[in-house]
């Protein structure tokens, strides 16, 4: 009797599924994927030699770097390991990035100038979004806005790497923080590093750390003011 009742129940489920307007094995609805910009940078003469920065229009993103084979510079002190972390830049900066990309037809055309200029590193910008996709690679761009965009994104990557270096120095060589923070103050003033908000966490820790030099704490507070 129990087997009979189970068979009848199973038959009822089958009939209900056949009569339903929704298939019993309906495909799940895919979530909308928003626009993204990926920056792939490579220069074997630098450290790191390769990094990838991915950004969304709200400023969220991810950064991954690989050191490469460049000789170790003793003057640099401790080098940070390969960086792999989620990051956040300002919404205003992200908005400018995507506006520039859209103004240039989502990077759908060649952007290399082919000029005889010093090698700065290959920058491959790849846009993907619901309105299309595109990609271009350049050492020096023929369009001024794209060249400036590339320089800004390289400066943001420099900020992220500096943040990782500060974390390494704080742990292994606190006295080395003084020179590094001096560089950061100068570089943030002339644009070599940008979007200090991306390393706000380590700057806040240094500003409140009684175990580091007072000058390091003061410089951290200066940088935090610039980040905000």
ABEGO torsion letter per residue (X at the ends): XAAAAAAAAAAAAAAAAAABABBAABBBBBBBBBBBBBBBBBBAABOBABBBBBBBAAGBBBBBBBAEABBBBAAAEBBBBBBBBBBBBBAAAAAAAAAAAAAAGGGABBABAGBBBBBAEBBBBBBBBAAEBBBBBBABBABAAAAAAAAAAAAAAAAAAAAAAAAAAAAABAAAAAAAAAAAAAAAAAGABBGAAAAAAAAAAAAABAABBAAAAAAAAAAAAAAX
